[in-house]
Amino acid sequence: MRENLKGKTVLVTGGAGFIGSHLTDKLIAEGVEHVVVIDNMFIGNVVNLSDAIATGKVTLYRDDAEISSSVDAIFDEHDIDVVFNCATKALNYSFHNPANAFDTNVRVVLNLLEHQRHGHFKSLCHFSTSEVYGSAVYEPMDEDHPRNPTTTYAAGKAAADMAVESYVRMFDLDAFIVRPFNNYGPRQNYEGMLAGVIPITAVRVLTGKTPEIHGSGEQSRDFIHVSDTVDAVLRLFEVQPAGETVNISTDNQISVNELIPLICKHFNYDGEIIRKEARGSDVLCHNASNEKVKALIDYQLTPFEQGLASTLDWYKDRIGEDLK
Ligand SMILES: NC(=O)c1ccc[n+]([C@@H]2O[C@H](COP(=O)([O-])OP(=O)(O)OC[C@H]3O[C@@H](n4cnc5c(N)ncnc54)[C@H](O)[C@@H]3O)[C@@H](O)[C@H]2O)c1
């Protein structure tokens, strides 16, 4: 349905982050001519793009996609065909600065949609998040599940999705939404309050700190390996209709009570696990429906224990480097 990406010039917002950098690698491997990245390095890291930059096919702007003139400058400079919008500030940031967490998610996509409306690029793939659903009203959560955000991060993401949907209706744009569930894999941020549960626990154990479980530990997540997400996104690019949303997830639920011991076991840690208070607004369950993605593409998933083991080994190597 959509032309394949070979030979195209692609803009990736947030491309020095976790998913964006894997997406950039994959785009280059698939034969894209040039990838332009805009990332303000809020959490992004140029190291994530080392391999991609070494190909000579990446132009990196350390700039802020919330600022419309920064985005304008990129469209003035480059003849962009397709945009993948991955820029965001991590969910936990919304507990520190609720307004800006919301604003980032909304402003970036509006800046892009305005350029698309004026014909400056053809197709937009916008990254949503399972967080827009809030806690499950029914399971598994399909794409029609009510949006009921519990954080300003998720509210901003839901608003951004609605912006994409309404621009498509109003201006007949070629824009579609992919909605990943929890991703894991190499390069996921492991520092500070913005890190996710797998990196935090891995790094605590690797640096001699005691791992923690917040709340009852019964909260469950549907973890998907980042390589499976970017693979699915590029396959969806060719077939997903404009204006539609597709969940990207696995059929596996794992609770924090099951996950933390798996990480401990990988590192041969058999010490204490501390119980802490539940984090405010933590959704209890994210059990996704994959029916739509499976109907659209050949959907291949990495077995969780295999993906977790290689991810934990990556953290071990990285922490080793950082401690040198
Ligand atoms: N990681 C997950 O589990 C997950 C799950 C569901 C959805 N998503 C979505 O996937 C996308 C990518 O997430 P990620 O996990 O790679 O996050 P990430 O934080 O690793 O990457 C986001 C990148 O955006 C950059 N950024 C932040 N504000 C910016 C701004 N104003 N201008 C330019 N760059 C800016 C950050 O520096 C970072 O490099 C996001 O839209 C996120 O909502 C991620």
The ligand as an SDF file (V2000), in Angstrom:
LIG
                    3D

 44 48  0  0  0  0  0  0  0  0999 V2000
   10.0110    2.1540   25.7910 N   0  0  0  0  0  0  0  0  0  0  0  0
    8.7830    1.7090   25.9020 C   0  0  0  0  0  0  0  0  0  0  0  0
    8.5400    0.7340   26.6180 O   0  0  0  0  0  0  0  0  0  0  0  0
    7.6560    2.3520   25.1570 C   0  0  0  0  0  0  0  0  0  0  0  0
    6.3850    1.7750   25.2800 C   0  0  0  0  0  0  0  0  0  0  0  0
    5.3430    2.3490   24.5880 C   0  0  0  0  0  0  0  0  0  0  0  0
    5.5250    3.4480   23.7950 C   0  0  0  0  0  0  0  0  0  0  0  0
    6.7540    3.9920   23.6850 N   0  0  0  0  0  0  0  0  0  0  0  0
    6.8900    5.1700   22.8290 C   0  0  0  0  0  0  0  0  0  0  0  0
    7.9470    4.9650   21.9180 O   0  0  0  0  0  0  0  0  0  0  0  0
    8.6170    6.2070   21.6650 C   0  0  0  0  0  0  0  0  0  0  0  0
   10.0970    6.0670   21.9700 C   0  0  0  0  0  0  0  0  0  0  0  0
   10.2450    5.7230   23.3470 O   0  0  0  0  0  0  0  0  0  0  0  0
   11.6390    5.3160   23.9780 P   0  0  0  0  0  0  0  0  0  0  0  0
   11.4100    4.2490   24.9340 O   0  0  0  0  0  0  0  0  0  0  0  0
   12.6470    5.1420   22.9030 O   0  0  0  0  0  0  0  0  0  0  0  0
   11.9470    6.6360   24.8160 O   0  0  0  0  0  0  0  0  0  0  0  0
   13.3660    7.3390   25.0780 P   0  0  0  0  0  0  0  0  0  0  0  0
   13.1400    8.2830   26.2190 O   0  0  0  0  0  0  0  0  0  0  0  0
   14.4670    6.3710   25.1480 O   0  0  0  0  0  0  0  0  0  0  0  0
   13.5320    8.1790   23.7210 O   0  0  0  0  0  0  0  0  0  0  0  0
   12.8670    9.3880   23.4900 C   0  0  0  0  0  0  0  0  0  0  0  0
   13.8770   10.3450   22.9290 C   0  0  0  0  0  0  0  0  0  0  0  0
   13.2420   11.6180   22.7160 O   0  0  0  0  0  0  0  0  0  0  0  0
   14.1720   12.6160   23.0600 C   0  0  0  0  0  0  0  0  0  0  0  0
   13.4400   13.8470   23.3310 N   0  0  0  0  0  0  0  0  0  0  0  0
   12.7140   14.1930   24.4270 C   0  0  0  0  0  0  0  0  0  0  0  0
   12.1690   15.3980   24.2780 N   0  0  0  0  0  0  0  0  0  0  0  0
   12.5470   15.8360   23.0440 C   0  0  0  0  0  0  0  0  0  0  0  0
   12.3130   17.0290   22.3290 C   0  0  0  0  0  0  0  0  0  0  0  0
   11.5560   17.9970   22.8360 N   0  0  0  0  0  0  0  0  0  0  0  0
   12.8840   17.1620   21.1080 N   0  0  0  0  0  0  0  0  0  0  0  0
   13.6640   16.1810   20.5920 C   0  0  0  0  0  0  0  0  0  0  0  0
   13.9120   15.0280   21.2270 N   0  0  0  0  0  0  0  0  0  0  0  0
   13.3540   14.8630   22.4450 C   0  0  0  0  0  0  0  0  0  0  0  0
   14.9210   12.0710   24.2490 C   0  0  0  0  0  0  0  0  0  0  0  0
   16.1720   12.6860   24.4370 O   0  0  0  0  0  0  0  0  0  0  0  0
   15.0520   10.5970   23.8660 C   0  0  0  0  0  0  0  0  0  0  0  0
   16.2530   10.3450   23.1930 O   0  0  0  0  0  0  0  0  0  0  0  0
    7.9210    7.2360   22.5400 C   0  0  0  0  0  0  0  0  0  0  0  0
    6.9390    7.8800   21.7770 O   0  0  0  0  0  0  0  0  0  0  0  0
    7.2570    6.4260   23.6230 C   0  0  0  0  0  0  0  0  0  0  0  0
    6.0900    7.0560   24.1340 O   0  0  0  0  0  0  0  0  0  0  0  0
    7.8260    3.4640   24.3510 C   0  0  0  0  0  0  0  0  0  0  0  0
  1  2  1  0
  2  3  2  0
  2  4  1  0
  4  5  1  0
  4 44  2  0
  5  6  2  0
  6  7  1  0
  7  8  2  0
  8  9  1  0
  8 44  1  0
  9 10  1  0
  9 42  1  0
 10 11  1  0
 11 12  1  0
 11 40  1  0
 12 13  1  0
 13 14  1  0
 14 15  2  0
 14 16  1  0
 14 17  1  0
 17 18  1  0
 18 19  2  0
 18 20  1  0
 18 21  1  0
 21 22  1  0
 22 23  1  0
 23 24  1  0
 23 38  1  0
 24 25  1  0
 25 26  1  0
 25 36  1  0
 26 27  1  0
 26 35  1  0
 27 28  2  0
 28 29  1  0
 29 30  1  0
 29 35  2  0
 30 31  1  0
 30 32  2  0
 32 33  1  0
 33 34  2  0
 34 35  1  0
 36 37  1  0
 36 38  1  0
 38 39  1  0
 40 41  1  0
 40 42  1  0
 42 43  1  0
M  CHG  2   8   1  16  -1
M  END
$$$$
